[in-house]
Amino acid sequence: MSVVREEKSVFQFIDKPLLWTYAALCLIGWIAIYAAVYNPSHRHLWDLDQNYGKQMVWILSSWGIMIVILSVHPRIFYHSSPVIYLITMVLGLAVAFLGREVNGARAWFEVGSFRLQPAEFMKLSTALMVAYFFANRPVRLDRFSSQLLAGLWLLIPVFLLLLQKDTGSALVYVAFVLVFYREGLSVNYLLFGLASAFVSVLTLWLGANTMAIVLPATALLYVVMAANSRKAALVSIRYLIPALALVLAVGYAFDNILLPHQKQRILVLLGKVDDLRGAGYNVHQSLIAIGSGGLWGKGFLQGTQTKFDFVPEQSTDFIFCTIAEEYGFWGSTLLLALFGFLLIRIFQIAERQPGTFGRVYGYGIGCILFLHVTINIGMTLGLLPVIGIPLPLISYGGSSLWSFTAMIAILLRLDSGRMLGIR
């Protein structure tokens, strides 16, 4: 029997290490934004004409959102998950036709200087809906029917994001594969995903026509060298057909679906095009900024790449290079350590939840955060293509900050409910 305890404050039973890590990352983000857009003629910290002034408003309002969520009964999140999911999907559909287009993507509602990006809140609602799905019925991920139903909740937002031409946000939903793996999905699916990614990269690098020759030749070589040639032939055919289908699909998508700037970024990443004045400019300047930071960095407001605006989007997508230039290797390592602790704590909290809903939700937001951090830092280092993914709690932007704050706040509230004896 669970014992219901009296709650005297919204902060009484919440996980303090996670809360303080979240707050520290928010403040580090604000300092980095201040440095990235610093203007001697606008030194006032509350100058709303500058991004750092606006970001402080977003931070304070997000802390208000945190307090409101921590004041809500934990069971409400479970019961309201389908409604929240439906509302955000409707907004995602509406913005695809009525939103403002920025950098080729129609993903923002705009009222005056205020912008709202529904895609950020779709991640939150999907994490809630997937958790609701697993908690509301027995789900066996060794069955295709369960896999199909679980995947459906991901395909809907992915479709809407592709409709908005926001490919970067759509890729984030790959994170839920790790959630499904925690809930019983076979490791074969992860291996299949890695193999598919490998074949896709090779296709983009070598070309579809070359891969159409390389794959059958590799399969034939395997059959010739195998002791049991008949069995080897069957195995080769089993894997060769889907591999060739994937090659054709990747080639078609690259030629007919991706936008010109997206193609150019991929070609630059693969080293097939040297475009330092075009698609490769951002990454090139980012690498200069990160490298120039050295071991200890140049110091606060002393980054030359930052100060002279060599790196575009340095307060949003490329905020990491601002931190690396001013605080060097050790500052960057500290930031990564904070993110690592944040993720570890989230997964620890998820594991100690008494019910399926809290566990799946915790893993959902943890995997989303992990993919965001990996992709954002990977693209600033030139290891991944530039796809417009913000660094959680650090990059400038209200929608992203509000969304990640709500994600963490809901998990904290679910965990405090556990301490109160609420299931």
Secondary structure, DSSP 8 states (H G I E B T S, - for coil): --------STTSSS-HHHHHHHHHHHHHHHHHHHHHT--TT---TT-TTSHHHHHHHHHHHHHHHHHHHHTS-THHHHHHHHHHHHHHHHHHHHHHHHSEEETTEEEEEEETTEEE-HHHHHHHHHHHHHHHHHHHS---TTSHHHHHHHHHHHHHHHHHHHHTT-HHHHHGGGGHHHHHHHTT--HHHHHHHHHHHHHHHHHHHH-HHHHHHHHHHHHHHHHHH-SSHHHHHHHHHHHHHHHHHHHHHHHHHHHHTS-HHHHHHHHHHTTS---TTTTTHHHHHHHHHHHHTTTT-S-TT--HHHHTT-STTTTTTTHHHHHHHHHHHHHHHHHHHHHHHHHHHHHHHHHT-SSHHHHHHHHHHHHHHHHHHHHHHHHHTTSS-------TTTSS-HHHHHHHHHHHHHHHHHHHHHHTT--
